[in-house]
Each structure stands twice: as structure tokens, then as C-alpha cells.
Amino acid sequence: MRKSLSFLIVEDRAAVAQDLKEILSGVGYSSILITRTDVEAMNILRAQEIDLVLCNMNLNQTKSGIDLANQINNNVNIPFIFITSFESESALKQAKENSHATYLLKPYSRKQLLAAIEFAIFNYSHKQLKALHPELQKAYHEDGDLIINGHLLIKENAQYIKIPLLDIWWLESNINYLEVKTAEKNYFIRSSLKKVYAQLPKNYFVKCHKKFVINTEAVNSFTNHFVTISGNQIPISAIKLTEVLRVMGLKHR
């Protein structure tokens, strides 16, 4: 089932935290938590599913936002955004050295906040892809639809929604777009099958045809020429049959 992204705002100034929340709510995000302390932030992150953290770089505490970011890196694998009111060279250098972070300078606009969120998500996804497939780091530098922590993120209007990978039945390549088929609905995204397939887990997703990638967990039946998913027949190319059967844990007879 599709979900909206969930956010954690770590900000010791109530007015700033409320402003961030109102901007996020205004574009459709509904799962937004706020805390003033790094300790409570880590408790929330351990207990709940959070997709992105927005953190004041200069929390009025013994620990800074950068200290919290280091804790997040060591315990929870998610992207985050530093928010700061000054452009200190040393502070920005620390932010840039954090592999999962981007930063946003105050005062910020709605447009700048949403752009920072998009950049943080893209940067995080790109680094995950680069770690898994270093040969693809130049091919996939453009913006687009992303896979993060077991979900496909699709941008709808001004917000991202996330679809669990296991909910995807198949992907079909067309000339100008990629169709993502789920039980709930079809999604049409401007991306390539090659790009998305490179990021999918190969233990249950497999390319069965030049135009199709299927989730083998969703297959109801199959022959040597096609698989059936919820009454829909997806073709299997002869050159792909052995690989399809391997991923399904079957032997070619």
C-alpha cells in the first residue's frame, strides 16, 4: 500500500518547527513528528519508521545537530537535512562531510525546503546505488524516481509517495515512460527500465523480457513462454527463461 513520506523535525525553536510542519502539511505530507532534543529524536527513530530528518544544526544543547547526525549514521540508515541560520565555512564543511546529509540556510522559502528534500532523497539514493553498482554512477546522475530502503519513491505533484517493492507486480517499459503495476493502481513514471531494475533486489525481481521486469513473488502460474500475475500474461523471452526459473528457484526441464 502506498504511503506518504514520514518526517522527524528536530528543532528547539517552536516557531521554526511549526513553520516546517505547515509547509510539509501544505503539500500533502501527514506523518510529521517534532522533538526538541537529540535524546528524544533517537528514541523516536528507534521506535518508528522515519524516512527523513530535518535537524537544526545548532541545537541549544550539549550536542549539536551534527552530533545527532553522526548518531543517526551509526544507528539508522536514512537521509537528513541540516537547517542553519549562518553560513559558517567550518559548519558547512562538517555538514558536507556527513555522507547522508544536505543543508538548508535560513531564511528559507517553501520552494527551497521542498528542493532540499528532493536533493537529500536523490543524494541518498544515488550513494546507495553507487555503493551497489559503481559502474552505474555516471549513467544515473539525473533526477528521477528512486528506490530507498525497500520502497519505490514516486513524485506526485509536490510530494513523494512510497510504494513497498513487494507490492509491485511488474514494470513495463514504454517509449516515453515506465508503467509500474500494483494491486492498488498503475503508476506512470518518466524513467527507464534499466535504471529502476539496477536498483531492485535480484532475489525476487527478474527481467523476463526486454520490456518487462516481474516480481516473482506475485506470479500465480507460468509456462516456458509467459507468467501469469492476477490474470495478466507477461511474456518470457527464450533467452530470459533460464534466469526467470533460477530466480523462481526452479530448473529448466
Buried (B, 14 or more C-beta within 10 A) or exposed (E): EBBBBBBBBBBBEEEBBEBBBEBBEEBBBEBBBBBBBBEBBBEBBEEEEBBBBBBBBBBEBEEBBBEBBBBBBEEBEBBBBBBBBEEEEEBBEBBEEBEBBBBBBEEBEBEBBBBBBBBBBBBBBBBBBBEEEEEBEEEBEEEBBBBBBEBBBBBEEBBBBBBEBEBBBBBBBEEEBBBBBBEEEEBEBEBBBBBBBBBBEEEBBBBBBEBBBBBBBBBEEBEEEBBBBEEEEBEBBEEBBEBBBEBBEEEEE
